Amino acid sequence: MTHGSEIGFVASALVLAAFGMKDMVNLRIVAICSNVAFIAYALVLNLPPVLMLHVILLPLNGWRLAQAFQERHRAHDLASAVGKL
């Protein structure tokens, strides 16, 4: 098995793991790791379509992760405010 294949299997396993996630923050973290692995895979094997896809998805997942953190923070603040009533 080549290094490219190994990277591809890791990237694929990360995608599979992301599909099983219930928590949005964890899902986005795993998806970002998958994007990085697929970018490495595409660079090693010279796969421009795979590279383009994951270069586009990486910042999108980062943006959605930031939104998920903000939503979690808002929910925590709301729960704290309700608890003080």
Protein Blocks (a to p, Z undefined) as FASTA:
>chain_A
ZZklmmmmmmmmmmmmmmmpmblklmmmmmmmmmmmmmmmmmmnopaklmmmmmmmmmmm
mmmmmmmmmmmmmmmmmmmmmmmZZ
